[in-house]
């Protein structure tokens, strides 16, 4: 009998759409929806719009609270974003939701031409970024940052956890101009409250210091980086973690200051393709600034990923805590 198979729990199909929160981990349900409902209470200009995915982006809470300000646009992402642009021209502040693959791939031209070129006040909060679903390339938005970073004037946010999302919602609402936020939905892990963290749009934050490795991370990979730092401490490896929740505009000053402060291996960790995301943005910054650290990336490969259970895929593509820790050990 295979003892490994006997002791390891069998993953079911539901693991393809499971929360990224580990079993027993602290989490909050629907932080985006709850934060938006609270913020919009005395701000009638806030409207909610979705492309048939209110329940699966936590916008259903807004629809229940303010049905007169909620617009269900059907499975028509181009219409969703074009209409949001029109509402923004009339002084409203639309929060639009769909899955990241549908919003960025199907409606890219509308984001570029209708919203960004006009610098309209539309907030795009798109779920299932990177490898947060096991449903394969049709649902895995592994290249969304590469696409959206190329749009002039677009602010891009990649929150780590529930606290990040809760604090980001009012700030992106108050920010004039278009914003793209990668949305974690459902039961979202809660980790940053242990570090005295406060989200500031456009700012990177050092969560923990360390003399051997500097991990620059965004999204839930910041959570992974903190877990890796705990693991590697047992090997006497001291890991610093710099959280970069705003991908554009990049907090270049903070990143450069941390890279230059100590002679460390610099690792950029992101839930995105190795092409065109935070890793390449950071590498470009370092080269332009004359900094030349030992530089490595933890990111998804430049390929169409498999379908399957999320824990299996995270191991396979190197973004689980265990595989990330192994790679950093090898680089040292």
N, C-alpha and C positions, 0 to 999 in steps of 0.2 A: 504493500500500500504506500502511496506517495504521502509521506508525513507532512510535507510542506502544504500540499493541497488540502490535507485534512484539517490543518490548523488555521490556515488563512481563510477568512470569510469570503464566500463566493459573491462576486459583484453582480448585481442584477441590472436590468436595463435602466431602472430608475437612476442609477449612478451616472448615467449620461447627462442628466439634467439636475444633478444634485447641487446643493449649496456648496460653495468652496469652504464653508466652515467645517472644521473637523468635528468628529463626534465628541461631545462634551465641551467644546470650545464656547466661550462667551460670544453671543451674537445678539443682534437686534433685528426685528422683523420690519421690512419695508421702510428703512430710514429715509429714502428719497421721498416717497409719497407722504409720509408724516411731516417731514420738514417743509414740503411745499404747501401742504394744507395749513400749517401754522403760519408760514410767511405770508400767505395770500389772504389771511383772515381780514385784514384791514387795508388790502391793496387790490381794489377791484380791477385794476389794469392787468393783473395776472390771469392768463387763460391757459387751460390745458388742452392739448391736442395729441391724438395718437392715430396710428394706422392699424387699427384692429387689434391692438396689443395692450390695452389699458391694464388688464389683469396681470399680464406677464411683465410689466414694467413698473408696477406699483402705482400707476396713475389712476387706478380705479378708486383709490381713496380720495383723490381730488374730485373725481366725478361724483362721488357720493356726497361730498361736502358742498360742492358748488356746481350742481348740475347745469345751471344756466350759463356757466363759464367753461363748460367742457364740450369739446367737439370731436366726435368720432368720424374720422375721414375714410374709414374702410381700408382695404388693402391697396393703397394708392400713395406710395411714399412721395412721389413727385408732386402730387396734389397737396399732400400734407405740408410740405415745406414751402411750396409756392403760396398757399393760402396763409401760412404763418408769416411769410414776408409781407403779404398784403395787410394782415392785421397789425404787424409792427409799424407799417407806414401810417396807420391810423392812431398810433399812440399806445397800443396794447403791448404786453410783454408775453409772447407765447412761449410756453414750455412744451416742446414736442418730444414724443417718445416713439420708438420702434426698436427693432433689433439693429445692432450696428451694421451688420452685413447689408440689410435692406436699405437703411438710411444713407450709408456712404456709397455703396455700389450703384444702387438703382437711381439715386437722386443726386449724385455728385454735381451734375451741371446746375441743378436748381440751387444747391447750397452755394456754389461758386458764383453764379450769375445773379440770382434773385436776391440772395441774402448777403453774402460777403461783399460783393462789389458795391452794393448799396449801403454797407455797414449797418444793417438792420438789427434791431434788438431782439433776436431770436435765440432761444436757448435750446440746444439739441442734446437731449439726454438719452443716449442709445445703449441698450442693454446687450449682454452677451459679448463683451469685448474679448479679443484674443482667444485663448483656449479656456473658456468658461462653459462650454457645452461639448458634449461628445457626439453631436449629430453630424460631424464631418464638415467639409469645406463649404457646404451650402449655408451653414449657420455660424462658422468660425470666422470672426472678423480679425484675422491675424495681420492684416495690412492696413487697418483703418487709420492708424497714426501717420503712416507714410503718405496716405492720400490727403489727409486733412492738414498735415504740416505744410503742404505746398500751397495752401490757400492764404493769400495775404490778409492780414488783419484779423485772423480767426484765433481766438483764445482757446487753448486745449487743456482740459483737466483730466487727470487719471487718478481718482481717489483710491486710498488703500482699504478703508474699512467704513463702518457705519458712522463713526465720529467724523471722519473726513467728509462724508456725504452730507451729513446734517449741517456741518458748518459751511460747506461749499455752497449749498443751495441759496442762502440769502446773499452771499457775495457775488455769485454769478448773476443773480437776478439784478443786483444793483450795478453791476458792471455795464457800461454803455457799449453796445455792439454785440456781434454774434459770438456764441460760446458753444463749443463741443465738449461734452462731458461723457466719459466712458462710465456706464451705469452698472453698478452691482445691485442686484435686486433680490427679493425674498429675504431669507435669513442671512444677514451679512455679518461677518466676524467683527468683533470689537476688540481692538488691541492698542490703539494709540493713546487711549486715556491713561495708560500706565506710564506714559513718558512725558506727561505735562504738555501734550501737544495741542497747538491751535492752528487750524488752517488759515493761511493767508494767501490770497490769490497772487500768483507770481513769485512766491517765495518757497525755497527749499529749506528743510529743517533737519539738523543733525539730531538724531534720536539717541544715539549712543556713540561713544568714542572708542577708538582702538588703534594700536600702533602698527599692526601687521597688514591688515587689509581694510580698504575702504570700499564698501558696497554702495553704489549710487543706484537707487531703485525707485520705481513708481508702481502704482496700482497695488494689487495684492502681493506682488513680488517684494514689496517692503515688509509685509508680514512674514514672508518666507525668509527674507534676509535676517530679520530679528531672530527667527527660529534657528537659522544656521549659525548665527553668532553664539547662541546658547550652546549648540552642539559642539562647535569648535573650541569653545572655552575649555572643554574637557581635554583637548589636545594642546592646551597652552597657546592657542592661536587667538589673538586679540582682534576682533572685527568691529569696525565702525560702520554705522548705517546712516546714510544721508537720504532722506525721503524727498522726492521731487514730484509733488502732486500736480504742478503746472508744467506741462510739456512745452507750451508756447504761450507767452514768451518765456524762455528758459532763464532761470536765475543763474546767469553766468558768473556773477561775482562770487556767490556762495560756493558754487562748484569749484571754481578755480582756487579759491582760498583754501578749501579743504584738500584738494589734490596737491597743492604746493606746500602745505603745512608740514607734512611728514613724507618720508620715503616709504610708500606702501604700494602693494599691488592694488590697482584700481579695477573694480569689477562693476559693470553696469548690468543690472538685472531687470528684465521687463517681460511682461506677458504680451509679447508682440513679435512679429517676424524680426529676424536679425537685420533685415533691410528696412531702413528709413524711419526707425523709431528713436527712442531716447538714446540708445547706444551710439548710433551714427551721429546724432546731434551732439552728444558729449565728445565723441572722438574728433569731430570737426572743430568744436570749440577748443579742445586741448591743442590741436595742431596749429590753429590760427594764433593761439596765445603763446606758442613756444614751449608748452609743457609736454614732457615726454615720459610719463610714468609707464610702468609695466601694466598694460591695458588688456583686459579680457571682457568678454560678453557672455551673459547667460540670457538666452533668448530663444524663441522658436525658430526652427530651421526654415530656410527659403524653399518650402515645398508645400504641397497640399497635404494636410494632416489626415490621419485616420479617424474613423468613427469608433466609439467605444466608451467604456467607463472612464470618467474623469481622472480618478486616481491612477489608473493604468496609463492614460495618455500623458499625465504630468510626469510620471516616471520615465516614460519612453522618450519624451522630448526635452527632458532635462530641467524642468522648472519645479519639481517637487523639492521639499526640504532636503531629503536624503541625497538625491542626485546632485543638487547644487553644492552641498557640503563636500561631497566626494570630488567634484571638479575643482573647488577652491583648494582642497588639500593637494591635489595633483599640481596645481599652478605654483604652490609654495615649495 
